[in-house]
Amino acid sequence: GPSTEDRNSTLLYADINVITQKSMWRMRERIEDVGWTFRVMLNEFLRFNIVGVFNSAFALVLYETLYWVEIWPTHTAVVAWAVSCAIGNVEAHYMHYRFTFHSTFPYIWSMNRAFWTYSGQLVVTTSFHYLMVEVFLLHHTLAWFVNTCVFGYINFLLIRWIAFPPEYDEEPVHPM
């Protein structure tokens, strides 16, 4: 028969599967409870992107400046990305708190939650930037645009549901 190790790994997989299913069910319940329809999501995503144009311009200027300064010459683009993201995320969080989501969730709590989502994204996007620039030799500015676009929607979902919980909106978000 199967070894103890095989049975334990099967049980672990089953436990993870059950936890994932329960989490997905709770997320569906949250989405239904706050009335987050496709139309509402699209409306919020459009507002997120309108504010994001300013945030992206700020981040790109900061990135190019840090690239020009060469904080770490052997990894110029990667370090410029990491530092500009860390600074840009603080600026972007404030802008989204102020103009995008109209949340009553306390700012310091929102920033704390955003910190954890941004930190996780920073690790992933910096690794992705490294691959694009230093392994695949993509121009650093093009890599910046690819990174920003690829992870933009993921960022929207994470900060919307973690840093700016819709349960704390001042009022339901109406179409623009």
N, C-alpha and C positions, 0 to 999 in steps of 0.2 A: 504494500500500500504506500501512499504518499508519506514522505518524511514529515517530522514535526515542523521543520523549517518551511516546507511547502504548504502545510496547513496554515501556519501562522501568516505567511505572506498572502494566502488566499483570504484569510479572515481580515487582514489589514486592508486589502483591496476592497473587500465588501464593506468594511466600516467607512472607508473614504468615500465610496460610492453612495452610501446612505447619507452621510453628512452633506455631500455635494447636492444630492436630490433635495434634502430638507432646506438647504441654503437657497437653491433655485426657487423652491416653492415659496419661501418667505419673500424673496425678491419679487416674484410675480404678485404676491399679495400686496406688497408695498406699492408696486406700479399701479395696480387696480385701485387701491385705497386713495391715492393722490390724483387719480385721473390722468395719468401720464400716457396719453394716447399718442399715436404716430404724429398727429398734427401738432400737439403740444411739444413733443420732442423735437420736431423739425423747427418749430418756432423758436425754441430755446437754443437749438444748435445754430440757427441763423443769427440770433442776438449774440451768442458766444463768439461767432466768427466776425461779426462787426466790431465788437470790442477787441477781438483777437488781431484785427488788422493793426491797430495801434500797438498792442503788445508785441506782435511779431516785428514791427518796424523797430521798436525799442530793442528787442532781443537781437535783431540782425545787426544794428549799428553797434551794439555792445560786443557782439561776437566778432565782427570785423575789426573793431578797435583792439580787442584782446588778441586777435590773430596777428595784427600788425605789431603789437607790443612784444609778442613772443615770450610769454611767461615761462614756457618750458620748450626751448628750441627743438628738441628732438621729437616732441609730440605737440607741436603748436596748435593744430586744428582741434585735437581731442581735448586739450586743456582749455582752449578758448570756448569750446562747446560746453564743457562741464561747468566752468565758472559763470559763463553767461546764462546758462540754464538756472543755476542756483540763484543768481541775482534776479533774473527775469521772472522766475516763478513767484518770488515775493511780490514783484510789481504786478504781475498778471493776477495773482490771487486778490490783491486789493481792488483792481479794476473790475474783476468779475463779481466780487462781493458788492461793490458800489453800483455797478451798472448792468450786470447781466441777470443775476438771480433774485434780487430783491428778498433776501433771506433775513429772518429775524434771529437766526442762529447766532449766538454770540461770536464776535469776530475772532477772539483769541482761541475759542474752541474750533472754529472753522479753520483757522490758520494751523492749529495743531494737527487736525485731520489731514489738511492739505499737505503739510510737511511730510507725512508718511507716504501719501500717494506720490508726491513729487520725488521723494527720495528713491522709491522703487523705480519710478520712470527714469530717473537720472542714471541709475546703474544700467538699465536696459538701453536707453538712447545713447549713452556715452559709448557703450560697447558697440552698438550699431554704427556710430560715427567713426569709431576706430576702424571697424571692418571696411566701411566705405572708403575712407581717406587713406589709411595706411596699408590695407591689404589689397583692395580693388582699385586703388589709385584714382578715385573719383575726385574731381575738383572740390575743394573744401566748401565753397559757397553752394554748389549744387547739392552736396551732401547735407548741408544745413537745411535747404529747402525740402529735400526728401524726408529727412528726419522729422521736420516740423509737420509736414503733411501726413506722413504715415501714422504718427502717434497723436495727431490732433484730436481725432474722434475718440480714441481711447482715453485721452486726457479729459475730454468733455464728460464722458460717462463716469469716470472715476471721481472727478471733483464734484459733479452734480449730485451723485448719490452718496458720497462720503463727506466731502467738505461743506457742501451746501444742500443738506437734506431737504427735499421738497416738502416734507411735513412742516417745515419751519418757514415757508414762504409767507410773505405779508398777505398776499392774495393769490388766487390761482392765476397762472400765467395765461393771458389771453393772446390770441394771434395778433401779430403786428399789423 
